[in-house]
Amino acid sequence: MTLPRLLPTTARILLAGAALGASLAVADADEIKAAFIYSGPVGTPGWTNQQDLGRRCLAADGVKTAFVDKVPENADVLPVERDFLGQGYNVIFADGFGYQPFTQQLAKQNPDKFFVGVAPNIAPAPNIVDLYGKLWDGRYLTGLIAGTMTKSNTIGFVAAEPIPTVIAGINAFTLGVRAVNPKAKIKLLWTLSWFDPPAEKQAAVSLVQAGADVVAQHQDSPGPVQGASSNGAWAIGSESDLTSFAPDKYLTGTVWNWCPLYRGVIASIRDHTFKPGMKYGGLDDGTVALAPLNKAVPASVRELIDKRRAEIAAGKFDYWKGPLKDNQGKVVVAEGHTISGPADIGHMNWLVDGVVGSIPRGK
């Protein structure tokens, strides 16, 4: 499934890092050279920014890297990937969900190269690994904060594309909110794009005008934080630490750290232990983290966050445990059952009780 982002089509290439000192047997290549393809713009806080921090982590380790940004999530990715392969790059990181069918096609044509995408893996092959993090765990923690800080009991959520990982984050956030504030409701607005700052900002403004005094997001820009804070509401961010965009009104947000997973992939290629399939990081390895908490967050909530974070990371707390109903009143997780990790998350197509809104169909 291709989910194109509304992005400029201009791309640029920058090189960074240095070749490894030792010769490495990577298929037919004599060194690891990793190329990164980004759907968003480098330098703007969000998904792409965090991916590029991961690239820079590898470059600091001595891996030669390169990147192209603002590549649409469609067949336009193929000539970019082929160009990198022609230049001798033997590991291709493609950060967009919409790149998958094209990247996986190319991977099967180049079995001696390695390809890294983002989960879910829709067409497995021996030389493809797809990476993601259990972002929903971080969303649950931010929900605990939102549910405590709201006074109106109306919380807004600006969402990007209606795919299972986004839906899971909305549901986990709502479960966190309702764990501390059962009366609260989450009003949901979709932008149907990953990166569209004006639309994201306006969505947040609309939610505040509809009564929300806290606005969260799953988007690639600071737009919702800016829209919420400029209208007097608390803001909860996503992807990057967005504190600087609203120092007084930014409560916290989920933050990606791709360095541990990226280092793991490179190490597995070096020592010939590469395993295809899907790999998830989380709170336990730091792939998913929270931005610093606003000083307005009560000490009791900070203690609860620390407690739940440790319990979730250790597998000792399960907020998905049934019974759970969707926002139409149907039982979706029966008593005595639970969501069994990323496999079930990948099929999530319902919104939990407490969410005011629906999932756009036909995407």
Buried (B, 14 or more C-beta within 10 A) or exposed (E): EBBBBEBEEEBEEEEBBEEBEEEBEBEEBBBBBBBBBBBBBBEBBBBBBBBBBBBBBBBEBEBBBBBBBBBBBBEBBBEBBBEBBEEEBBBBBBBBBBBBBBBBBBBBEBEEBBBBBBBBBEBEBEBBBBBBBBBBBBBBBBBBBBBBBBEEBBBBBBBBBBBBBBBBBBBBBBBBBBBBBEEBBBBBBBBBBBBBBEBBBBBBBBBBEEBBBBBBBBBBBBBBBBBBBBBEBBBBBBBBBBBEBBEEBBBBBBBBBBBBBBBBBBEBBBEEEBEBEBBBBBBBBBBBBBBEBBEEBEEEBEEBBEEBBEBBBEEEBEBBBBEBBBBEEEEBBEEEBBBEEBEBBBEBEBBBBBBBBEBEEEE
